[in-house]
Amino acid sequence: MDKQPRLEHAAAAKQKGDVVQAEKIYHDILSTSAGTNETALREQESALIQLGELYRDQKCLFVMMWVLIVRDVDKLVELIKTSRTIMSNFAKAKTAKIGIFLWILLARGD
C-alpha cells in the first residue's frame, strides 16, 4: 500500500464514522520510521495533524459523556507527548507549526 492512499483510507474511515479504524491507520503511519524520506515525513506530518483533529472531533461528539471527553483529551495529550520523537525528523519551523497546532486543538477543543 503506498503512502497517500493510507491517509485517504483513514479519512474515508473517519467519514464513515469508523474512528477506531482511522485511528489505527494514523498510528500505523506514525509508527513507521520515515528516516529522511520527504514523502514519508509529509505523510507523518499529515497523520499527526489529522489524528489530532480526530481526537478533537471525538471530544466534541461526546460532549454529554464526561468519561469519553476525558479519554479523548488524554489521547490528544498523549499524541503531543509521543509526537516529539517523530517531529525530531522535521525541520524546526515545521515542528513548531505542528506542535502549536496540536496545542491549540487541546486548548480550544472546538
C-alpha positions in Angstrom: 0.0 0.0 0.0 1.6 3.3 -1.0 1.6 6.4 1.2 -1.2 8.7 0.1 -3.9 6.0 0.0 -3.2 5.3 3.7 -4.2 8.9 4.5 -7.2 8.6 2.2 -8.3 5.3 3.8 -8.1 6.9 7.2 -10.1 9.9 6.1 -12.7 7.6 4.5 -12.9 5.6 7.7 -13.4 8.8 9.7 -16.0 10.0 7.3 -17.9 6.7 7.7 -17.7 7.0 11.4 -15.2 4.2 11.9 -12.9 6.3 14.1 -11.2 3.1 15.5 -10.0 2.1 12.0 -9.0 5.7 11.2 -7.0 6.0 14.5 -5.3 2.6 13.7 -4.2 3.8 10.3 -2.9 7.1 11.7 -0.9 5.2 14.3 0.4 2.8 11.7 1.7 5.7 9.7 3.3 7.3 12.8 4.9 4.1 14.0 6.7 3.6 10.6 10.2 5.1 10.5 10.4 7.9 7.9 14.1 8.4 8.1 15.0 11.2 5.7 12.3 10.2 3.1 10.5 13.5 2.4 7.3 11.8 1.2 7.1 9.7 4.4 7.8 12.8 6.5 5.0 14.7 4.8 2.7 11.7 5.4 3.6 11.6 9.1 3.0 15.4 9.3 -0.5 15.0 7.8 -1.2 11.9 10.0 -0.2 13.9 13.2 -2.5 16.7 12.3 -5.4 14.5 11.2 -5.1 12.3 14.3 -5.2 15.4 16.5 -8.3 16.6 14.7 -9.8 13.2 15.1 -9.3 13.3 18.9 -10.7 16.9 18.9 -13.7 15.9 16.9 -14.4 12.9 19.2 -14.2 15.2 22.2 -16.9 17.3 20.6 -19.1 14.4 19.7 -19.2 13.0 23.2 -19.9 16.3 24.9 -22.6 14.8 27.1 -20.5 11.9 28.3 -17.8 13.2 30.7 -15.7 10.0 30.8 -15.3 9.9 27.0 -14.4 13.6 26.9 -11.6 13.0 29.4 -10.4 9.9 27.5 -10.1 11.8 24.2 -8.4 14.8 25.8 -6.0 12.3 27.3 -5.4 10.8 23.9 -4.6 14.2 22.5 -2.2 15.0 25.3 -0.5 11.6 24.7 -0.3 12.3 21.0 1.5 15.6 21.8 4.0 13.8 24.1 4.7 10.9 21.7 5.0 13.0 18.6 8.2 14.6 19.9 10.2 11.7 18.6 8.6 11.8 15.2 8.9 15.6 14.9 12.6 15.4 15.6 12.9 14.4 11.9 11.1 17.5 10.8 12.6 21.0 10.2 12.4 23.3 13.2 9.7 25.5 11.6 7.6 22.5 10.7 7.9 21.1 14.2 6.9 24.4 15.7 3.9 24.6 13.3 2.6 21.1 14.2 3.3 21.5 17.9 1.4 24.8 18.1 -1.4 23.3 16.1 -1.8 20.3 18.4 -1.6 22.5 21.5 -4.3 24.8 20.0 -6.5 21.8 19.4 -6.1 20.8 23.0 -6.7 24.3 24.4 -9.7 25.2 22.2 -11.3 21.9 21.9 -13.7 23.0 19.2 
